[in-house]
Amino acid sequence: MLLIYPYSPEKKSEKLYGGLAIINPIGLEVIATALKPVVEGLMLLDMRLEREPLDKIVRRFRPDLIGVSLNWGRDEYTDALIRGLPPDVTLVIGGLYPTRESDDVLRAFPDLDILSLGYGEDSLRELIAKGSPEGVAGLWYRRQAGALPPDVAHPPSGGKGNAQPGAAVPQLGNARPGAAVPQTGWPAAGGELVKNPLRPGLDVTHHHLDRSVRRYEYPWLTLKGDNIITSVGCPMVCAFCKWRENIFGEVQPWVARSPEDVVAELQETDADIVHIVDANFAHDLKRVERICDLLIERDVRHLYACEIRVNALWKDAALVKKMEQAGFFMFMVGIESYQPRLLKAMRKGYTAKMCREAFQNLSHTNILTLGNFLIGNPGETAEEMLGVADFAAAIGLDFISPNKIYAYANTDFEQWILAQPGYRVEGRRRYVVSDQFGVEDLRRLQARIMLRFLRKHPPWIAYRKALAHPMVRKIGREKVRRAMLRSLWNHITDPNFRRRALKKLAKRFGASKRAAAT
């Protein structure tokens, strides 16, 4: 089986924080981990990092089944890749996007064999065990009219595939236009679409990854990086956010892996930096403390980065200190705003006073912090937006990310935005704009906020703080120092970064000239 993460290395959204990190395709690695024991051969390709031509790999590997993960939508690159796959190999497409936009995927790929909806690891294991998609929950497939029942064995085609009769991987066939139609119940273009029921639920124990399925290294700050899921869901009700939803768009209860299982997985990775990708890692503070105790007791040496809420940092100063000792190196904090009326409208569940107290707890550590803010809220003035820089510097943030606020379709938050006079939602990213502040106005304000913050809190403060972190001393200060400087240099010399910077300068210069002429 060949699994493909099909996104281009040029896709901007695939490069975290401007290319300082690349996240491995965890969902696809979960599936690979589940399938590895039951298939004869398995390969996982990440097209962002793969240097060998795909067609050459396919010819050499000769897969019987190809799975493509379309988590983040379609584009020209992904469409061309999928349409270029061999027509005589069964194709499964799955992920978040096909689950929520199945009609679009079926229209785009009318010769698609199988559509995997929801979390696919159990569905694909059952598919391989049965040799047929018939009755497999979570799978839709096309059945050719008049075909034999799906469980009728299809004899090997001689040269196709790498599985032999009796092997765990069945000899699956395909019937795309121009290909020979196998006499089985496998899909054919234009055939009957069979919709098996969905497979509800999620088993978080599947998230303990087998890293031997990985073909690439995923850097963080030019150090070796890794990523881990320790929990799913988020019980908070932030108005603008959809991270609390599962793959079906339903509210996902917060479910966590045991501290023992989490630490066992962390002991298996040799990465220097591990990113915990949970939506709400620190919801259960006793669980976090147990994880920290185990990491300290077993002397597990990694630097950890995670998203964390103000509430968790505010509640327990001693735990924040213990997290530093365990190796927590960077917190990404969704602060969003410092204005009471906006925090209330966003339903953040904390106050600006609590935020200041939370960062007072952090001030006794050398944990780096990145504060995410949302600008362009209804009623927000330019000076209030610029005040983000002042507030961020005052509470001691090391980095900030001022983002344009957005509104997901068909949400209460969108309805609230549209009810505000002069406000609307615009573009593919559904940015909130107004008669006073369009997208370009907000972009200019973002740049001004960044410059204002850097003048108040220059980056060398964070540099010195990072090198003083107790886990950095264990891993090696010189190693981390070189990695930080190399990352900065790579970022500045990256041609895409330079191109974007020049484009922004040209826009700003052009806007200044037009304003002067007026």
C-alpha positions in Angstrom: 0.0 0.0 0.0 1.2 3.5 -0.9 0.0 6.4 1.2 0.4 10.0 -0.2 0.3 13.4 1.5 -0.3 15.3 -1.8 0.5 18.9 -1.0 3.1 21.0 -2.8 6.3 22.2 -1.1 5.3 25.7 -2.3 2.0 25.7 -0.4 2.5 28.5 2.1 0.1 27.1 4.7 2.2 24.0 5.0 5.1 25.9 6.4 4.6 26.7 10.1 5.7 30.2 11.2 7.2 31.1 7.8 9.1 27.8 7.3 10.6 27.5 10.8 8.9 24.1 11.1 7.2 21.5 9.0 4.5 19.4 10.6 4.5 15.7 9.7 1.1 14.4 8.3 0.1 12.9 11.6 -3.3 11.6 10.4 -1.7 9.7 7.6 0.9 8.4 10.0 -1.8 7.1 12.3 -3.3 5.2 9.4 0.2 3.9 8.4 0.8 2.7 12.0 -2.6 0.8 12.0 -1.9 -0.8 8.6 1.7 -1.7 8.9 1.0 -5.1 10.7 -1.5 -6.2 8.1 0.1 -5.3 4.7 3.0 -6.9 3.0 4.6 -3.6 2.0 3.9 0.0 3.1 5.3 3.3 1.9 4.2 6.8 3.0 5.1 9.7 0.7 5.1 13.4 1.7 5.2 15.4 -1.5 6.4 18.5 0.4 9.7 16.7 1.1 9.9 14.0 -1.6 12.7 14.6 -4.1 12.2 11.5 -6.3 9.5 11.7 -9.1 6.2 10.1 -8.0 5.8 8.0 -11.2 9.2 6.5 -10.7 8.4 5.5 -7.1 5.1 4.0 -8.2 6.7 1.9 -10.9 9.3 0.6 -8.5 7.0 0.0 -5.5 4.1 -1.4 -7.6 1.3 -0.8 -5.1 -2.0 -2.7 -5.0 -3.7 0.2 -3.2 -3.0 3.9 -3.1 -4.4 6.1 -0.4 -4.4 9.9 -0.7 -5.1 12.2 2.3 -6.9 15.4 1.3 -7.1 17.1 4.7 -6.7 20.7 3.6 -8.7 20.9 0.4 -7.9 20.6 -3.2 -5.7 22.8 -5.5 -4.2 22.5 -8.9 -1.2 20.5 -7.6 -3.2 17.9 -5.7 -5.7 17.5 -8.6 -2.9 16.9 -11.1 -1.2 14.5 -8.8 -4.3 12.4 -8.2 -5.3 12.4 -11.9 -1.8 11.2 -12.8 -1.9 8.1 -10.6 -1.9 4.8 -12.5 -5.4 3.8 -13.6 -5.0 0.1 -12.8 -4.4 0.6 -9.1 -7.3 1.0 -6.6 -7.4 4.5 -5.3 -8.8 5.6 -1.9 -9.2 9.2 -1.0 -9.9 10.2 2.6 -9.3 12.9 5.1 -11.2 15.9 6.5 -12.0 17.5 3.2 -13.6 14.5 1.6 -15.6 13.8 4.8 -17.1 17.3 4.7 -17.1 17.9 1.0 -17.8 14.4 -0.5 -19.9 15.8 -3.4 -17.0 18.0 -4.6 -14.5 15.1 -4.4 -16.8 12.8 -6.3 -17.4 15.4 -9.0 -13.6 16.2 -9.3 -12.6 12.5 -9.6 -15.5 10.6 -11.2 -13.3 7.5 -11.6 -12.4 7.4 -7.9 -12.7 3.9 -6.5 -13.2 4.4 -2.8 -14.0 7.4 -0.6 -13.0 7.1 3.1 -15.1 9.2 5.4 -14.2 10.0 8.9 -11.2 8.5 10.7 -9.9 5.9 8.3 -7.6 3.6 10.2 -10.2 1.1 11.3 -12.0 1.2 7.9 -8.9 0.6 5.9 -7.8 -2.3 8.2 -11.2 -3.9 7.7 -11.0 -3.3 3.9 -7.6 -5.1 3.7 -8.8 -7.9 5.9 -12.0 -8.5 3.8 -10.5 -7.7 0.4 -13.6 -5.8 -0.4 -15.3 -2.5 0.7 -18.7 -4.2 0.9 -20.2 -3.5 4.3 -17.1 -1.7 5.6 -18.3 1.2 7.7 -16.8 4.5 6.7 -16.3 3.6 3.0 -18.2 4.7 -0.1 -17.4 2.9 -3.4 -18.6 2.6 -6.9 -19.9 -0.9 -8.0 -20.2 -1.7 -11.7 -23.6 -2.9 -12.8 -23.6 -6.6 -13.4 -20.3 -7.2 -11.6 -19.7 -10.3 -9.6 -20.2 -10.0 -5.8 -17.4 -8.0 -4.2 -16.1 -11.0 -2.2 -15.3 -13.0 -5.4 -11.5 -13.4 -5.6 -9.9 -11.7 -8.5 -7.0 -13.7 -9.8 -3.5 -12.1 -9.9 -2.9 -10.1 -13.1 0.7 -11.4 -13.4 2.7 -8.2 -13.4 0.5 -5.9 -11.3 1.2 -5.1 -7.6 3.6 -6.5 -5.1 1.2 -8.9 -3.3 1.2 -12.6 -4.1 -1.8 -14.9 -3.7 -2.6 -15.4 -0.1 -0.7 -12.3 1.0 -2.4 -9.8 3.4 -2.8 -7.2 0.6 -5.6 -8.3 -1.7 -5.3 -8.1 -5.5 -7.5 -5.0 -5.9 -8.6 -3.9 -9.3 -9.8 -0.6 -10.8 -11.9 0.4 -13.7 -11.0 3.9 -14.8 -11.7 5.0 -18.4 -9.4 3.0 -20.7 -8.4 0.4 -18.1 -9.5 -3.2 -18.2 -12.6 -3.8 -16.0 -11.9 -6.5 -13.4 -14.8 -8.9 -12.8 -15.3 -8.0 -9.1 -17.4 -5.6 -7.2 -14.7 -3.0 -7.3 -15.7 0.5 -8.4 -16.1 1.6 -12.0 -16.4 5.1 -13.3 -20.1 5.8 -13.6 -21.0 2.7 -11.6 -23.4 2.6 -8.7 -22.3 4.6 -5.7 -22.6 2.4 -2.7 -22.7 4.3 0.6 -21.8 2.3 3.6 -22.8 3.8 7.0 -20.3 6.1 8.7 -18.0 4.8 11.4 -18.6 7.0 14.4 -16.2 7.6 17.3 -12.4 7.9 17.6 -10.0 5.7 19.4 -7.1 7.9 20.8 -5.0 4.9 21.5 -4.3 4.8 17.7 -2.4 8.0 18.0 0.7 6.3 19.4 2.7 6.5 16.2 5.1 3.9 14.9 7.9 6.2 13.6 9.4 3.4 11.4 6.7 4.3 8.8 8.3 7.7 8.4 10.5 8.4 5.3 11.6 12.0 6.2 12.9 14.2 8.9 10.7 17.1 10.0 12.8 20.0 11.3 12.1 22.5 14.0 14.5 25.5 14.0 16.8 23.3 11.9 16.9 20.8 14.8 15.3 17.4 14.4 11.6 17.8 15.1 8.6 15.6 15.8 4.9 16.0 16.6 2.6 14.1 18.9 -1.2 14.0 19.6 -2.0 13.4 23.3 -5.7 14.4 23.3 -8.5 15.4 21.0 -11.3 17.9 21.4 -11.7 21.1 23.4 -14.4 21.8 25.9 -14.1 25.6 25.5 -16.6 27.6 23.5 -14.6 30.4 21.8 -17.0 32.0 19.4 -14.7 32.1 16.4 -13.1 28.7 16.7 -14.0 25.3 15.3 -11.1 23.3 16.8 -13.6 21.7 19.2 -15.3 20.0 16.2 -14.4 16.5 15.0 -13.9 15.4 11.4 -17.7 15.2 10.9 -18.2 18.8 12.1 -19.7 17.7 15.3 -18.7 18.8 18.8 -15.8 16.5 19.9 -15.7 15.7 23.7 -12.3 16.1 25.1 -10.6 12.7 25.2 -7.0 12.1 26.3 -4.4 9.4 26.2 -3.0 8.3 29.5 0.1 10.0 30.8 2.0 6.7 30.7 1.2 6.1 27.0 2.2 9.7 26.1 5.5 9.5 27.9 6.2 6.1 26.4 5.8 7.6 22.9 8.0 10.5 23.8 10.7 8.1 24.9 10.6 6.5 21.5 11.4 9.6 19.5 15.0 11.0 19.1 13.8 14.5 18.1 15.3 17.5 19.8 12.0 19.5 19.6 8.5 17.9 20.0 5.4 19.8 19.1 2.3 18.7 21.0 -0.5 19.5 18.5 -3.5 19.1 20.8 -6.2 21.7 20.6 -6.3 21.9 24.4 -3.3 20.0 25.9 -3.6 21.4 29.4 -7.3 21.0 30.0 -6.7 18.5 32.8 -3.9 20.0 34.9 -3.5 16.8 37.0 -2.8 14.9 33.8 -0.2 17.5 32.7 1.5 17.3 36.1 1.6 13.5 35.9 3.2 13.7 32.4 5.8 16.2 33.8 6.5 14.0 36.8 7.2 11.0 34.5 9.3 13.0 32.1 11.5 14.3 35.0 11.6 10.9 36.7 12.7 9.1 33.5 15.0 12.0 32.4 13.4 12.2 29.0 15.3 15.0 27.2 13.3 17.0 24.6 12.2 20.6 24.2 8.4 20.7 24.0 6.2 23.3 22.2 2.4 23.4 22.7 -0.7 25.5 22.4 -1.9 26.4 25.9 -4.7 28.5 27.2 -4.4 31.5 29.6 -6.7 29.7 32.1 -4.2 26.9 32.6 -1.2 29.2 33.0 -3.2 31.3 35.5 -4.4 28.5 37.8 -1.1 27.0 39.0 2.2 28.8 39.1 4.0 25.7 40.6 2.8 23.6 37.7 4.1 26.1 35.2 7.5 25.9 36.8 7.4 22.1 36.7 6.6 22.2 33.0 9.8 24.2 32.5 11.8 21.6 34.4 10.2 18.8 32.3 11.3 20.5 29.1 8.4 22.7 28.0 10.3 25.3 25.9 7.6 27.3 24.1 3.9 28.1 24.7 1.7 29.3 21.9 -1.1 31.2 23.7 -4.3 32.3 22.0 -4.8 35.6 23.8 -6.8 37.1 20.9 -7.4 40.5 22.6 -6.7 42.6 25.7 -10.0 44.5 25.6 -12.7 43.2 28.0 -15.6 43.8 25.6 -13.9 41.8 22.8 -12.8 38.9 25.2 -16.4 38.7 26.2 -17.7 38.7 22.7 -15.3 36.0 21.7 -16.3 33.9 24.7 -12.7 33.3 25.7 -13.5 32.5 29.3 -10.9 34.7 31.0 -10.3 38.4 31.6 -7.4 40.7 30.8 -6.5 40.7 34.5 -6.2 36.9 34.5 -4.0 37.1 31.4 -1.6 39.5 33.2 -1.5 37.2 36.2 -0.9 34.2 34.0 2.1 35.8 32.5 3.3 36.8 35.9 3.5 33.1 36.6 5.5 32.6 33.4 7.9 35.4 34.3 9.6 33.1 36.8 10.6 30.7 34.0 12.6 30.7 30.8 9.7 29.3 28.7 9.4 31.3 25.4 5.9 32.6 24.6 4.1 33.4 21.3 0.9 35.3 21.7 -1.8 35.1 19.0 -4.1 38.1 18.6 -7.1 38.8 16.4 -7.5 42.3 14.9 -10.3 43.8 12.9 -13.1 43.0 15.5 -16.3 45.0 15.2 -15.9 48.4 16.7 -12.1 48.1 17.1 -10.2 51.3 16.2 -6.8 51.4 14.6 -5.2 52.7 17.8 -6.8 49.8 19.8 -5.3 47.4 17.3 -1.9 49.0 17.6 -2.3 48.7 21.4 -1.8 44.9 21.0 2.0 45.6 20.7 2.0 47.6 23.9 0.0 45.0 25.9 2.1 42.1 24.5 5.4 43.9 25.5 4.0 44.8 28.9 3.1 41.2 29.9 6.4 39.9 28.6 5.5 38.0 25.4 8.6 37.0 23.4 6.8 36.8 20.0 3.5 37.9 18.7 1.3 36.9 15.8 -1.4 39.6 15.0 -3.9 37.8 12.8 -6.9 39.1 10.8 -10.1 37.8 12.4 -12.2 35.4 10.4 -15.7 34.0 10.6 -16.6 30.4 9.6 -19.7 29.9 7.5 -23.0 29.1 9.1 -21.9 29.9 12.7 -23.3 32.1 15.4 -20.2 34.2 15.2 -20.7 34.9 11.5 -24.3 36.0 12.2 -23.1 38.3 14.9 -20.5 39.8 12.6 -23.0 40.3 9.8 -25.4 42.0 12.2 -22.8 44.8 12.9 -23.3 47.8 10.7 -20.7 48.1 8.0 -19.1 44.7 8.6 -19.0 41.7 6.2 -17.1 38.5 5.5 -14.7 38.4 2.5 -12.6 36.0 0.5 -11.8 32.3 0.7 -10.4 32.7 4.2 -13.6 34.5 5.3 -11.8 37.5 6.8 -14.0 40.0 8.7 -13.7 43.4 7.0 -15.6 46.7 7.3 -16.2 49.9 5.4 -13.3 51.4 7.4 -10.8 48.5 7.3 -10.4 46.3 4.3 -8.0 43.4 4.0 -5.1 45.6 2.8 -5.7 48.1 5.6 -5.6 45.2 8.2 -2.4 43.9 6.6 -0.7 47.3 7.0 -1.9 47.4 10.6 -0.4 43.9 11.2 3.0 45.2 10.0 2.8 48.3 12.2 1.9 46.2 15.2 4.9 43.9 14.6 7.3 46.8 14.2 5.9 48.5 17.3 6.3 45.4 19.4 9.9 44.7 18.1 10.9 48.2 19.2 9.6 47.5 22.7 10.8 43.9 22.9 13.7 43.2 20.6 14.3 39.6 19.6 17.7 39.2 21.3 15.8 39.2 24.7 14.1 35.9 23.6 17.4 34.6 22.3 19.1 35.0 25.7 16.0 33.6 27.5 16.0 30.5 25.3 19.7 29.7 26.0 19.0 30.0 29.8 16.3 27.3 29.7 17.3 24.3 31.9 16.5 21.7 29.3 18.6 23.7 26.7 21.5 23.3 29.1 20.9 19.6 29.2 20.6 19.2 25.4 23.5 21.6 24.7 23.4 25.4 24.6 25.8 25.6 21.7 23.7 23.2 19.6 20.5 25.2 20.2 22.2 28.5 19.7 23.5 27.4 16.3 20.1 26.1 15.3 18.4 29.4 16.2 20.9 31.4 14.2 20.8 29.1 11.2 17.0 29.2 11.3 17.1 33.0 11.3 19.6 33.1 8.4 17.6 30.5 6.4 14.4 32.5 6.9 16.0 35.8 5.7 17.8 34.2 2.7 14.7 32.2 1.6 13.8 33.5 -1.9 10.1 33.1 -1.1 10.5 35.3 2.0 12.5 37.9 0.1 9.9 37.9 -2.7 7.0 38.4 -0.3 8.9 41.1 1.6 9.7 43.0 -1.6 6.0 42.7 -2.7 4.9 44.2 0.6 7.4 47.0 0.4 6.3 47.8 -3.1 2.6 47.9 -2.0 3.4 50.1 1.0 5.5 52.5 -1.2 2.8 52.6 -3.8 0.2 53.4 -1.2 2.4 56.2 0.3 2.8 57.7 -3.2 -0.9 57.6 -3.9 -1.6 59.2 -0.5 0.9 62.0 -1.1 -0.6 62.6 -4.6 -4.0 62.9 -3.1 
